[in-house]
Each structure stands twice: as structure tokens, then as C-alpha cells.
Amino acid sequence: MPSFGRYGATHPRLGALAERVSRPLLTWYAARRAFHAPDSAYARERGAAFAEKLRRGERVYVAGIGPAGHNSGVALVEASRADGIRLLCNNEEERYSGVRHCTTYPEQSLYAMQAMMENLGIDAGEIHACVASWDYITLAATLLRSVAEELPASRVFLDPANSAAMNASHIARAFKAPLRLGKQFGLDRPMPIIGMRHHDNHAYFSYAVSPFAGSDEPVMISVLDGIGDDGAISLYLAQGDAVTLTYRNRDIFDSLGGFYSMISSTQGGWTMLSSEGRYMGSAAWGDSERLTNPYYRQLRELFHFTNDGTVRLNRALANWPRSLQVKPYTPKLHDILGPPIPLQAMWNPDAVMRVDTGSETVDAPERFDKAAATQLVFEDALFHIIGHQMRTTGSTQLVLTGGTALNAIANMRLMDHFPGLHVWVPPIPGDPGVAIGAAYHFAMRHGAPLGGTLRHAFYCGVAPTDGEIEAALRMSEEVGWEKLGDASDRTGRDRIADLLASCVARDGVVGLFQGVAETGPRALGHRSILANPCNPRTLETINRLVKFREPFRPLAPMLTLEAAQRWFELQDGASDDDYNAYNYMVLTVRPRPDTRRHIPAVVHRDGTSRIQIVREDADPFTHAYLRAMGRRCGVEASVNTSLNVAGPIVQTPLQALEALRRSKAMDGVLLIGAAGGAYLAWHAVDVPPKDGGRRLGEWVRAWRAEASGEMLYAFPPYGAGT
């Protein structure tokens, strides 16, 4: 341990005593409510019975549940000897409740899962086991240990308001979930739930659906997030169908995710879970050079990089292990970063970061230099952990998961830093994916073979029927609409995709709502807002008039594979399975020299883009739309941002229409039902900047005239030759 700084807990023995005394009591209490530990007799019986069913050739169903705490939801997988593990759904409660990072029991997600089960002919009695996204028993014991370690300051942990995402009230509700789950499935008894280790859940799923799954060569798995149920860092080595834990830390505050969340929130002015992505975007406006950034060298002292490849938080600077956000900085860190923004000031317009885009108030440059320094320190720690893992395993294949894996710029720079390293990140590396992970974890631990590589993320809910879309259109006030036709076959699909591209090429902003929603934090073509990437004004339009968000937030492009290769420098380290890693907007890339001139709206200030490659086999309609954009704009690309306005990604037709009404500059929404019916809706209000749908109507009429041969419009790329 270094001579400078302070590392580890104040009262480690008291903490160990609290954990040792509380664990058996918690185990007993939970079991009385049909919530079982992963090593319990009930869990062992379910595992043995699962293996026996597989041996007999049966198809077995396992449900995963996040019963309480941030990002609650449910998942269902099917396992068989013939086909391995197959994901059926991952329903996120926030999509139905409209509350970001929802912490409540996932009632609506379960109803949606039951509807899917009915469609597939799966009875509730066929669910072999229900497994939880956390080992809540261990989590409770760990939190009690953490409180005891830092008494008396840590008494603030006991106030749920100081830890809104996960606290004692959520654990208590999780233990009550078996009773509520049994009632919802129509049982006369609780439906037992088995807790599963949180980081293992991340690891098993992410590996099982990666391009490296089943590899004869060793594959590294790194789980780095805010906290797990017994630590914050877990490292694994996988080979074939075996996943082995090789390292885990024991302190939930020696955490990269916790560091990034705390600094981004207390310096950016947003609450945790909403701050991280915004702060990452703002870092591009600061000084990203380690030699010249005025905050980097001092902020770097927040971590000690150990010889065994892990990191320790310097508690001489960080006070959040003792007082969370109530008093997160010691005087030394206060001297480096200035005062933290308090919880009660979060989201205050005078507190959140701002940037000058010509019409907005500008913040002092040092706020953005602090964001850039935070990003650099995070990357240093990531490189340290992965570098040690590479040296000790000899592996060059990495599955990166946990919430920090959403740091797309760090993921790109990781491959820059280690030439020859191949990286894959799942579309749901954070906690919305852990209910799936629990089900995969249970199935793989008890003999289920691996299934196929993930090709898309369309697993949230069920596809609305044409009738459900029409009903939503009829009951929505101030919404005009017309049915465009049938997109269920190639001819109809290409025709309607061309109409959509025609509108976007004219600088229209159009929502796309189709099929089963994507799961995870990124819209990937089923719940998206589309816009013209060739127009340099698109970024301001989307941020100021459509999404009402910070001006420094970038826009991301979706492209065909051919366009991605033409306009961006795809990295060899992401090339596995035909560049599968670029399917999910979890990696950034650098543009080619002429890219910014042609598609300026989707190149960020730091010269990177967080791209999504769209495949025809995974999303035929969106792929057809991109091909049509190529014909009309010269680039098979589009702006793709999530279909939402100040809330979660929309799930239902009614939510999509409400987003249309709330936006000031969305021209319309294209909704496609399960049977292929295509409907174009607009806000029928003539209050500037809205025009009651006149502009959209003119575009549709012009397209129909063009299609009938009466006229032909051409749309040269912005910035093309003069």
C-alpha cells in the first residue's frame, strides 16, 4: 500500500462482525418469504431438476426478475439440449411506468411477459425457476457491513433519500416479491425466487451471446459497474461453455462506476444514473490531453493502481464511502474540484452544465476540463485492469460488461491502447440486462448449452397489433393520421421506407415505431427518431426543439455495413462476427477525412461517432430506409436518437403519440403494426413552430407524385461540390 492517501474502511473489524452476524438472520428471514440464497437446498433442488429435464430432452423455461431497486424488470429464457439457451423477452418496467430507472415491483413488465407466454403457448406452470438479478441477501449484508465500517458518519446511509437507486426499502420489497409474484401468476402460494450473484449474472449472459462464446481460446470477461452484491469489480476467464471467476474485490467503494457516477453528478448537476452519459458527452468540450488538462494529475490521485491489477479508492480525497452525496468530498478534493453540487440542487437550471452553441449560455471552460479529466482517470483505471488481465491470462478476447461498459469512447480507446485486443460489449451491459443474466447464469450453471450469438436487441415487450395502433390513434387528441399501406412484404416495405427517406431527406424529423421494442438504453431502429445527418443544423434542432436536452449532447448515426466501412474507420478489434460489436451503439469510431463534410450532424466535437450498423436480416424495414437514404442523400445513413421526450424510450403506441405531441419539431411518427399495417401520424395543432401537419402532408403528396412519374426530386448531399 502506498505511503500517501488512505485506503480501505475506518472500522473493518466492526464491518466484518456486522456482516457475519446479519447474514444468517437475513437468510432465515428471506427463506421464510420464499426468497432463497443461491446455495440453499431449494436452489440446489431446482438446479438438479433442471439438469434432469435437459437430459430428457425437454424444453425448460427460466424467468429472471429484478423485483426492486433501479431498473426493475423481468426476462424469460428457453433452454434445451438441441438449441441451447434462447432469449424470449427482457421487459423493462421503466418503459411501461414512464419512470426512468424504475425501482418498483415490475407488475406491468410481468403482464407483458404473460401476454407473450400466452401467444407462445407457455403456461405459468412451465416456468421451472424464477431467479433474481441480485443476491439480495448478500447485498443486504454487504450494505450493513459498509455502514458499520464508517460509523458514525455512515448513518446517512439509513435515509433512503440519500440512495434512491438501491436502499434497504428496496431489499425489503424484494423479499416480499415471491408472494406478489405468486398472486400475479394465479397461484395460491408464493412463487419462490432464487437470488443470483449480480456480477455473475452480467458475466454469464454477456459471454454466452458474444461472438467469442464457445471459443477454444480463453476469453476474458470484465464486470465493472457501480456496485455488485459483494464488490464492485469481478474478472472471469471463459472457455467453451465454462465461466470461471478469477478475481473479485471486496469493497463496493473501490469502484470505477461509483467514481464516475459521483463526480458526474456532483459536478454536472444531474442525479446519478442520469449524469454519467451527459458528463461523458460534455468531456469532448474539455481538454483531453493528460499533459495539459489542469485537473487530471490531481484527480488521478483518487485511485491507487495496485500491482495485482485492481484499483483502490483514496479516501483521503473521496468522502462518499462515509457520507454518500450528503458530504461527498473531503477538504482536499474540494480544493481540487470546488464544492460539490448538493442533492437538493440537482436539475436546477443554474446548477447543470451548459455550453455555448451560439444561442445558449456558456459555462466556464474549467467545468468541461473537469469532465475531460474524469474521463481520462476512468480510462487509466480501465487500461490498468484490462492490461493486467491480458498479461496474466494471455487472452486477446474481451467481453466488457457492467454499467461502465456504456462508456463508448473509453471502449474505443481501450482497443487503441492495446493493439490486437478484440472487444465485444452487449447492448444491455448495465442493470436492465441483469434479469436476463440471472436466467442465463442459472441455466448455464446447470448444464444448458450455449445458444447463438446476439444479432439484435428487440426483446422488450410484444409487437403492437395493427388494431392496437389504430385504437391509440383514434383515442389521441389533436393527432391526425392516415394509413399508408402494408409493410409486411418487400414491395410494400421498400415503398414505405422510401417515403420515410423522402421526408427525412427534406429535413423532416420523424419517429419510427415498429415491432418489439429494443431492450437497453439505446434506440436501435424500433423506437427511434430519425433525421437528416447531412444537415449541420440537425443537431441543434433535435437538442433544442425535439428532445429539449443539453446542447452539448451528440447525435449518433445508424448506417448499413457498407456505409459504415465507407465513412468511418472501423477497428479490427471490433471486427468479430462481421463487426457485430457495432450493432448496438456501445463503441465510438473515428470518421474518415471527408465524413464530417457529408454527414456533419453525427460527428461529435471530439471527432468521434457512436455508430450503429443495421443488418437486413435483423431489421428489414430500417435497412430498407437506409438504402433509400443512400438513393436520396448519397449516404446510407441517418440520425438515430431515442423516441422519447424527457422520459424513458417509449414502449406503447400511446406513449409514441404523446412524445409527438410534447415535441416542438417532430414532423410525424410512422407506426408499423405486427401485421405490417403502416400509419403516419402528426400533431394536428397549428401553433408555431408546429404547422398542423401541412409540411408533412406536402412531402407525402410530392412523394406520391414522384412515385407516379409526374415529378422527380433530387437531394444532393450537404456540402457537395458547388
VENZI-V758433 format. One record per residue. N is the residue number from 1. OMEGA is omega as a letter, one per 20 degrees, with the letter a starting at -180 (* if undefined). NEAR is the number of other ideal C-beta (glycine too) atoms within 8 Angstrom. Layout:
n=<N:N>
omega=<OMEGA:OMEGA>
near=<NEAR:NEAR>
This chain:
n=<1:2:3:4:5:6:7:8:9:10:11:12:13:14:15:16:17:18:19:20:21:22:23:24:25:26:27:28:29:30:31:32:33:34:35:36:37:38:39:40:41:42:43:44:45:46:47:48:49:50:51:52:53:54:55:56:57:58:59:60:61:62:63:64:65:66:67:68:69:70:71:72:73:74:75:76:77:78:79:80:81:82:83:84:85:86:87:88:89:90:91:92:93:94:95:96:97:98:99:100:101:102:103:104:105:106:107:108:109:110:111:112:113:114:115:116:117:118:119:120:121:122:123:124:125:126:127:128:129:130:131:132:133:134:135:136:137:138:139:140:141:142:143:144:145:146:147:148:149:150:151:152:153:154:155:156:157:158:159:160:161:162:163:164:165:166:167:168:169:170:171:172:173:174:175:176:177:178:179:180:181:182:183:184:185:186:187:188:189:190:191:192:193:194:195:196:197:198:199:200:201:202:203:204:205:206:207:208:209:210:211:212:213:214:215:216:217:218:219:220:221:222:223:224:225:226:227:228:229:230:231:232:233:234:235:236:237:238:239:240:241:242:243:244:245:246:247:248:249:250:251:252:253:254:255:256:257:258:259:260:261:262:263:264:265:266:267:268:269:270:271:272:273:274:275:276:277:278:279:280:281:282:283:284:285:286:287:288:289:290:291:292:293:294:295:296:297:298:299:300:301:302:303:304:305:306:307:308:309:310:311:312:313:314:315:316:317:318:319:320:321:322:323:324:325:326:327:328:329:330:331:332:333:334:335:336:337:338:339:340:341:342:343:344:345:346:347:348:349:350:351:352:353:354:355:356:357:358:359:360:361:362:363:364:365:366:367:368:369:370:371:372:373:374:375:376:377:378:379:380:381:382:383:384:385:386:387:388:389:390:391:392:393:394:395:396:397:398:399:400:401:402:403:404:405:406:407:408:409:410:411:412:413:414:415:416:417:418:419:420:421:422:423:424:425:426:427:428:429:430:431:432:433:434:435:436:437:438:439:440:441:442:443:444:445:446:447:448:449:450:451:452:453:454:455:456:457:458:459:460:461:462:463:464:465:466:467:468:469:470:471:472:473:474:475:476:477:478:479:480:481:482:483:484:485:486:487:488:489:490:491:492:493:494:495:496:497:498:499:500:501:502:503:504:505:506:507:508:509:510:511:512:513:514:515:516:517:518:519:520:521:522:523:524:525:526:527:528:529:530:531:532:533:534:535:536:537:538:539:540:541:542:543:544:545:546:547:548:549:550:551:552:553:554:555:556:557:558:559:560:561:562:563:564:565:566:567:568:569:570:571:572:573:574:575:576:577:578:579:580:581:582:583:584:585:586:587:588:589:590:591:592:593:594:595:596:597:598:599:600:601:602:603:604:605:606:607:608:609:610:611:612:613:614:615:616:617:618:619:620:621:622:623:624:625:626:627:628:629:630:631:632:633:634:635:636:637:638:639:640:641:642:643:644:645:646:647:648:649:650:651:652:653:654:655:656:657:658:659:660:661:662:663:664:665:666:667:668:669:670:671:672:673:674:675:676:677:678:679:680:681:682:683:684:685:686:687:688:689:690:691:692:693:694:695:696:697:698:699:700:701:702:703:704:705:706:707:708:709:710:711:712:713:714:715:716:717:718:719:720:721:722>
omega=<a:a:r:r:r:a:r:a:r:a:a:a:r:r:r:r:r:r:a:a:a:a:r:r:r:r:r:a:a:a:r:a:r:r:a:r:a:r:a:r:r:r:r:r:r:r:r:r:r:a:r:r:r:a:r:r:a:r:a:a:r:r:r:a:r:a:a:a:a:r:r:a:a:r:r:r:r:r:r:r:a:a:a:a:a:r:r:r:r:a:a:a:a:a:a:a:a:a:a:r:a:a:a:r:a:a:a:r:r:r:r:r:r:r:r:r:r:r:a:a:r:r:r:r:r:r:a:a:r:a:a:a:r:r:a:r:r:r:a:r:r:r:r:r:a:r:a:a:a:r:j:a:a:r:r:r:a:r:a:a:a:r:a:a:a:a:a:a:r:r:r:r:r:a:r:a:r:r:a:r:r:r:a:r:r:r:r:a:r:r:a:r:r:r:a:a:a:a:r:r:r:a:a:a:a:r:a:a:a:r:a:a:r:a:r:r:r:a:r:r:r:r:a:r:a:r:r:r:r:a:a:a:r:a:a:r:a:r:a:r:a:r:a:r:a:r:r:r:a:a:a:r:r:a:r:r:r:r:a:r:a:a:a:r:a:r:a:r:r:r:r:a:r:a:a:a:r:a:r:r:a:a:a:a:a:a:a:r:a:a:a:r:a:a:a:a:r:a:r:r:r:a:r:r:a:a:r:r:r:a:r:r:a:a:r:r:a:r:a:r:r:a:a:a:r:r:a:a:r:r:a:r:r:r:a:a:a:a:r:r:a:a:a:r:a:r:r:a:r:a:a:a:r:a:a:r:a:a:a:r:a:r:r:a:a:r:r:r:r:r:r:r:r:r:a:r:r:a:r:a:r:a:a:a:a:r:r:r:r:a:a:a:a:a:r:r:a:r:a:a:a:a:a:r:r:r:a:a:r:r:r:a:r:r:r:a:a:r:a:r:r:a:r:r:r:r:r:a:a:a:r:a:a:r:r:a:r:a:r:a:r:a:a:r:a:r:r:r:r:r:a:r:r:r:a:a:a:a:a:r:r:r:r:r:r:a:r:r:r:r:r:r:a:a:a:r:r:r:r:a:r:r:a:a:a:a:a:r:a:a:r:r:a:a:a:r:r:r:r:r:r:r:a:r:r:a:r:r:a:r:r:a:a:r:r:a:r:r:a:a:a:r:a:r:r:r:a:r:a:a:a:r:a:a:a:r:a:a:a:r:a:a:a:a:a:a:a:a:a:a:a:a:a:r:a:r:r:a:r:r:a:r:r:r:r:a:a:r:r:a:r:a:r:a:a:a:r:r:r:a:r:a:a:r:r:r:r:r:r:r:r:a:a:a:a:r:a:a:a:a:a:r:a:a:a:r:r:r:r:a:r:r:a:a:a:a:a:a:a:a:a:r:r:r:a:r:r:r:r:r:a:a:a:a:r:a:r:r:r:r:a:r:r:r:r:r:r:r:a:r:a:r:r:r:r:r:r:r:r:a:a:r:r:a:r:a:a:r:r:r:a:a:a:r:r:r:a:a:r:a:r:r:a:r:a:r:a:j:r:a:r:r:a:a:r:r:r:r:a:r:r:r:a:r:r:a:r:r:a:a:a:r:r:a:r:r:r:r:r:a:a:*>
near=<4:5:2:5:10:6:9:7:10:6:10:9:6:10:13:9:9:13:13:7:8:11:11:7:8:11:11:8:9:14:12:6:11:13:15:13:13:10:5:11:5:10:12:9:8:12:11:9:9:18:10:8:10:15:8:6:7:7:6:13:12:16:13:19:17:17:14:12:13:10:14:14:15:15:16:15:15:11:14:12:6:4:6:10:14:10:12:10:14:15:17:13:16:13:14:11:9:7:8:8:10:13:11:10:9:15:10:9:15:12:9:13:13:11:9:13:11:8:7:7:5:7:6:9:4:7:11:10:10:13:15:18:14:13:14:14:13:13:14:12:13:12:11:11:12:15:13:14:14:12:10:4:9:14:8:10:12:6:7:8:6:12:10:8:10:9:11:9:7:11:14:8:11:14:12:9:15:14:10:10:15:13:8:10:10:5:9:3:6:10:11:10:15:16:15:16:12:13:14:13:16:17:19:14:14:16:15:12:12:13:9:13:10:6:11:4:7:11:15:16:15:16:14:14:15:8:11:13:12:11:13:16:16:15:14:14:13:16:9:7:6:6:12:7:10:7:10:11:10:5:11:12:12:12:13:13:14:14:15:14:13:13:12:17:15:11:15:14:13:12:10:11:10:10:14:14:9:14:18:13:12:16:15:13:10:15:8:10:6:7:4:6:14:7:12:12:7:7:13:10:10:11:13:10:7:8:3:6:11:11:13:12:15:13:14:8:13:15:12:11:12:10:11:9:13:8:7:12:13:10:6:8:12:11:5:10:11:4:5:10:11:7:9:4:8:12:8:8:5:3:9:10:15:10:13:7:8:4:3:9:5:7:9:5:7:8:12:14:13:14:18:16:13:15:15:13:14:14:11:11:13:13:11:11:15:15:11:11:14:14:7:7:10:6:12:7:11:16:17:14:13:14:12:13:14:11:12:12:12:12:15:14:9:15:13:8:7:11:6:6:12:13:13:14:14:16:15:12:15:13:10:13:17:15:15:14:18:16:15:14:16:16:14:14:7:11:8:12:8:9:10:7:9:11:9:10:12:13:10:13:11:10:9:11:9:10:7:10:14:10:8:13:14:6:6:12:3:7:13:9:9:6:7:9:8:8:13:7:8:6:6:13:14:10:10:15:14:13:11:14:14:15:15:15:12:8:9:14:13:15:14:16:13:11:8:9:13:16:14:12:8:12:13:19:14:15:14:15:17:13:18:13:16:13:11:7:7:14:10:9:12:16:12:8:9:14:12:8:5:12:10:12:10:12:13:13:14:15:16:13:10:7:13:15:8:7:13:14:7:11:11:6:10:14:9:10:6:5:13:12:13:13:14:13:11:14:15:12:14:10:13:9:4:6:12:9:6:14:13:13:15:12:11:11:7:8:8:13:15:12:15:16:12:15:11:8:5:9:13:9:13:14:12:13:14:16:11:14:15:13:7:11:13:9:13:10:16:14:15:13:11:9:14:11:9:6:8:11:12:15:11:9:12:9:10:15:14:10:16:15:11:7:11:7:10:14:11:14:16:16:15:13:15:9:7:13:12:15:15:13:14:15:12:9:8:7:4:4:6:9:8:10:12:8:9:13:9:8:12:11:8:11:12:8:9:12:8:6:4:5:6:4:8:4:8:5:10:8:7:7:2:1>
